[in-house]
Amino acid sequence: MTEDRACIISVEDNGIGMSEADIAAALQPFGHSSNDLNRGLEGAGLGLPLAKSLIELHGGTLEIISARHAGTTIKIILPADRVKYVPASDRPGAINAPIRLVATA
């Protein structure tokens, strides 16, 4: 959480990465990056566009930071008014469990 209680979710990998053109293509419905490395798996090309749309409906942003052969970092930033903090004391069986953040409608 940030000081203003916004929530940042960050996911990183050290995979094949994407160029700026690949990122732009992947954010388009049915778009695919033009990776020269065959991953052996193809999706429908809807995951990132759907995720971005849902995040934006909540007033948030999706950031993709990547470079070819250097991995990718994806950050989801949700504003404080869309995040509910649930203290551990209010979560059954959650002694010393991580904080759970819930997006609110």
MIKEVO-803136 format. One line per 10 residues: their letters; for each residue x, y negated, z of N, C-alpha, C. Coordinates in pm, 1 decimal. Each point is the difference from the previous one (the first is absolute). Layout:
! residues N
A = X Y Z X Y Z X Y Z  ...
This chain:
! residues 105
MTEDRACIIS = 83.4 117.5 0.0 -83.4 -117.5 0.0 87.7 -123.6 0.0  -48.7 -103.6 -66.3 73.1 -125.8 -0.3 -43.2 -83.3 120.7  64.7 -113.4 19.7 -36.2 -87.0 112.2 -144.2 -47.7 -10.2  -49.7 -17.9 -122.0 -139.2 -44.1 -16.6 -97.2 118.0 -4.9  47.1 118.4 39.2 -78.0 123.3 12.6 -43.5 58.5 -133.2  63.7 -41.3 -108.8 -20.9 68.1 -128.1 71.8 134.4 8.1  -44.8 92.5 -78.1 58.7 134.1 0.4 79.6 21.2 -127.9  122.7 46.4 15.1 83.0 33.6 -115.5 27.5 149.8 4.3  -34.4 65.6 -108.1 30.0 142.6 -16.0 101.4 8.9 -112.3  113.8 60.3 26.8 107.3 7.7 -98.6 37.9 145.9 -22.3
VEDNGIGMSE = 9.3 37.0 -126.8 39.8 135.0 -36.6 117.5 -11.0 -96.2  107.6 71.9 29.1 120.1 -5.1 -83.3 36.5 139.3 -48.3  60.8 3.5 -118.7 60.5 125.0 -44.2 134.3 -31.3 -65.1  76.5 101.8 -24.8 129.1 -18.8 -66.4 -1.6 72.2 -134.5  -115.5 -3.7 -64.8 -18.7 70.7 -125.6 53.2 -74.6 -120.6  -61.2 25.2 -115.0 50.2 -50.8 -127.7 -25.9 -148.4 -21.1  -88.1 -58.9 78.6 -26.4 -142.1 -9.7 -74.9 -38.8 -125.8  -36.0 -128.2 -7.7 -73.4 -52.9 -114.3 54.4 -136.8 -36.7  -1.8 -28.9 -127.6 34.9 -134.8 -46.1 -121.7 -90.0 18.8  17.5 -131.1 -21.1 -113.8 -92.3 9.0 -108.0 37.5 -100.4
ADIAAALQPF = 39.4 41.9 -120.1 -97.2 41.1 -102.1 -74.6 125.9 44.5  71.2 92.8 64.3 -63.2 122.1 50.8 -102.7 -33.4 108.1  35.4 -93.0 88.2 -91.7 -40.1 107.1 -125.8 -61.6 -60.2  18.3 -90.6 -95.9 -115.6 -63.9 -64.7 -89.5 104.8 -66.4  59.1 98.1 -65.9 -78.3 105.1 -65.9 -72.2 86.4 102.7  68.0 34.9 108.6 -58.0 87.2 102.0 -116.2 -66.2 73.5  -3.4 -133.0 2.1 -108.3 -71.6 67.2 -122.2 -17.9 -88.7  9.2 39.4 -125.7 -113.2 -6.2 -92.3 -75.9 133.1 4.1  -134.5 -4.8 -4.7 -74.9 126.2 -3.1 47.8 89.6 -114.1  22.2 124.3 30.6 47.2 103.5 -91.9 142.9 -25.6 -48.2
GHSSNDLNRG = 69.8 -91.4 66.1 137.7 -30.6 -37.7 97.4 97.1 63.1  109.7 20.4 -67.3 108.6 84.6 50.0 131.0 -72.9 -23.1  93.9 22.8 89.5 133.1 -56.9 -22.3 67.3 77.8 -112.0  96.3 -61.7 -62.1 68.2 63.1 -114.0 129.5 66.4 42.5  -5.8 72.8 111.0 120.5 65.5 51.9 59.5 95.4 -101.8  131.8 -5.2 -13.4 66.9 95.4 -87.3 27.8 131.5 72.6  -25.3 2.6 129.8 16.9 122.8 77.6 -134.9 68.6 11.1  -8.1 122.1 -43.0 -125.7 73.2 2.8 -22.9 55.4 139.6  -102.7 -47.8 65.1 -32.6 45.1 134.6 -78.3 129.4 -2.0  -53.8 38.0 -115.5 -77.4 122.4 -8.8 -143.5 -16.0 45.7
LEGAGLGLPL = -35.2 -115.7 52.1 -136.4 -25.1 46.5 -51.0 -128.9 -62.2  -119.8 2.8 -50.3 -62.2 -120.7 -54.2 -131.5 -20.0 71.7  -27.9 -121.2 38.3 -128.8 -30.9 60.4 -89.0 -68.1 -102.0  -116.0 -39.7 46.1 -94.7 -68.1 -88.5 38.6 -145.8 -20.5  89.4 -51.4 84.4 36.8 -140.5 -12.2 -98.3 -91.6 70.3  -68.0 52.4 102.3 -99.0 -80.6 71.1 37.9 -29.7 144.7  96.7 70.4 55.5 33.4 -14.3 141.5 39.8 -140.5 40.5  101.0 -55.1 -64.0 44.7 -134.9 37.0 -103.8 -106.5 -31.5  -65.3 2.6 -118.2 -102.8 -102.2 -24.3 -115.7 6.5 101.0  -42.1 120.8 37.7 -106.9 12.2 99.6 46.0 -48.9 137.0
AKSLIELHGG = 119.5 40.0 40.2 53.1 -43.9 128.9 11.0 -151.8 4.5  52.5 -59.1 -105.6 15.5 -146.2 -6.2 -136.0 -68.3 9.9  -100.1 51.0 -71.8 -134.3 -59.6 4.2 -60.9 9.4 139.7  12.3 115.8 63.9 -55.4 15.8 134.7 69.6 -91.4 100.8  130.5 -10.1 -11.5 75.8 -87.0 90.3 -42.2 -145.2 -19.6  -14.2 -42.3 -125.0 -40.8 -137.5 -29.2 -142.9 -27.4 46.0  -88.7 100.2 -5.1 -136.0 -18.0 52.3 1.4 -30.9 149.0  102.2 46.7 69.6 16.1 -28.5 142.5 81.2 -126.8 24.2  28.9 -75.3 -104.2 77.0 -123.3 14.6 148.8 22.8 13.0  45.0 119.5 -30.3 141.2 33.3 13.9 74.7 -5.0 -131.6
TLEIISARHA = 125.4 38.6 6.4 84.7 3.1 -118.7 77.0 131.0 -6.0  34.0 38.2 -122.4 83.6 116.8 -25.5 125.5 -50.3 -68.3  115.3 27.9 58.6 128.0 -40.8 -57.8 78.6 124.8 -38.0  58.0 -1.9 -119.0 85.3 110.4 -44.2 137.5 -57.1 -29.9  99.9 51.7 68.3 138.1 -42.0 -19.3 75.5 123.6 -46.4  58.2 -7.2 -119.5 63.9 118.7 -53.6 104.9 -38.8 -103.3  89.4 90.1 -24.6 99.3 -12.8 -106.8 29.6 140.1 -50.6  25.1 10.6 -127.8 29.7 130.8 -59.2 115.8 66.4 74.9  -15.7 126.6 31.9 100.8 82.2 67.1 34.9 -50.5 140.3  -89.3 -82.1 60.1 29.1 -53.0 132.9 -116.7 15.7 96.7
GTTIKIILPA = -101.9 73.9 -36.8 -111.8 20.6 90.7 -103.1 -111.3 -5.8  -104.6 17.1 79.5 -113.4 -92.1 -0.4 -46.3 -23.8 142.2  -40.2 -123.7 28.1 -64.9 -35.4 125.6 -135.5 -59.1 -34.2  -103.3 51.9 62.3 -134.5 -54.2 -17.1 -44.7 -52.9 134.8  -45.8 -126.2 0.9 -49.3 -62.5 122.5 -147.0 -34.8 -17.7  -77.3 38.2 99.2 -140.7 -38.9 8.4 -8.3 -98.9 115.1  -55.6 -116.9 -26.9 -13.9 -102.4 103.4 -148.1 -30.3 14.7  -53.8 26.7 119.5 -140.3 -26.7 29.4 -9.5 -113.7 100.9  -86.9 -97.8 -25.1 -11.5 -113.3 92.4 -58.5 42.5 134.3  27.2 -78.8 101.6 -40.1 33.2 137.1 -149.5 22.7 13.6
DRVKYVPASD = -80.9 -73.1 -75.5 -144.5 15.2 15.4 -52.3 130.9 -58.8  85.8 78.6 -64.2 -38.7 128.9 -55.7 62.4 116.3 76.1  65.0 -29.0 112.3 70.4 103.8 75.9 -52.9 0.5 142.8  -28.3 118.6 48.8 -46.6 14.7 137.5 106.5 74.5 79.2  45.5 -60.3 106.8 96.4 63.9 88.7 -75.6 86.3 99.6  41.5 125.7 13.1 -62.2 92.4 94.5 106.7 38.8 102.2  -10.1 -53.1 122.1 100.5 33.2 101.9 1.6 150.0 30.2  115.6 48.9 38.6 15.1 142.8 30.2 -98.4 43.8 107.6  -29.2 -88.4 94.6 -91.4 36.6 109.1 -141.8 26.7 -50.6  -33.9 -50.1 -118.4 -133.3 21.3 -57.0 -4.8 117.5 -96.1
RPGAINAPIR = 113.0 70.2 -14.4 6.0 114.1 -92.0 13.7 127.3 81.3  -100.7 87.7 -5.7 7.4 123.5 79.0 123.0 82.9 -35.0  69.3 45.1 101.0 115.2 87.6 -19.3 117.0 -67.6 -68.4  8.1 -131.1 5.8 101.9 -73.1 -75.5 109.3 -56.0 89.8  38.0 73.4 99.7 107.5 -46.9 88.5 129.7 -5.5 -79.4  64.5 -114.3 0.6 125.1 -24.4 -72.5 -11.8 24.9 -150.4  -120.5 -7.5 -53.0 -20.0 16.7 -144.2 25.4 -133.7 -69.3  31.9 5.4 -128.5 19.8 -125.1 -71.9 -127.3 -83.2 -6.3  17.1 -128.8 -20.8 -115.1 -89.1 -14.6 -76.9 38.0 -125.7  -130.3 1.1 9.3 -84.1 27.7 -116.0 -65.9 -129.0 -43.4
LVATA = 16.8 -33.9 -125.2 -63.6 -118.7 -55.8 -109.9 44.9 -95.0  -112.8 -67.7 8.9 -114.4 38.1 -81.7 -45.0 -121.4 -79.7  -10.4 14.0 -133.5 -53.1 -107.6 -82.5 -148.7 -11.8 28.3  -47.4 -121.1 21.1 -142.1 -21.2 29.3 -72.4 -53.8 -122.3  -126.0 31.6 -9.3 -78.5 -44.1 -116.7 -57.8 -137.1 22.8
